Amino acid sequence: MLMENKESPSQNKFMIWLKRVGFWGFLFFLLKGIVWLILGYWVLK
C-alpha cells in the first residue's frame, strides 16, 4: 500500500475523492459546469 502511494499519489487521492463524492456529486459538478458554459455563451452572444 505504501508503494502505491509513492507511485501515483495524485491519482490515489483523486480516486479517494471520487469515491467520497460519489456519482451524484460528480453529476452535480458536471451539470454545474455545463450550465456555466451555456450562461457564458448566452451572455457573450
C-alpha positions in Angstrom: 0.0 0.0 0.0 2.8 2.4 0.7 4.4 1.7 -2.7 1.1 2.6 -4.4 1.1 6.0 -2.7 4.7 6.7 -3.8 3.9 5.6 -7.4 0.9 7.8 -8.0 -0.2 9.9 -5.0 -2.2 12.3 -7.1 -4.2 9.5 -8.8 -4.7 7.8 -5.5 -6.0 11.0 -3.9 -8.3 11.5 -6.8 -9.8 8.1 -6.5 -10.4 8.5 -2.8 -12.0 11.9 -3.5 -14.1 10.4 -6.3 -15.4 7.6 -4.1 -16.2 10.0 -1.3 -18.1 12.4 -3.6 -19.8 9.6 -5.5 -21.8 9.6 -8.6 -24.3 12.3 -7.6 -21.6 14.7 -6.6 -19.8 14.1 -10.0 -23.1 14.6 -11.8 -23.8 17.8 -9.9 -20.4 19.4 -10.7 -20.7 18.2 -14.4 -24.1 19.9 -14.7 -23.0 23.0 -12.9 -20.1 23.3 -15.4 -22.3 22.9 -18.4 -24.8 25.5 -17.0 -21.9 28.0 -16.6 -20.7 27.3 -20.2 -24.2 27.9 -21.5 -24.6 31.0 -19.5 -21.3 32.4 -20.7 -22.2 31.6 -24.3 -25.5 33.3 -23.9 -24.0 36.4 -22.3 -21.3 36.8 -25.0 -23.8 36.1 -27.8 
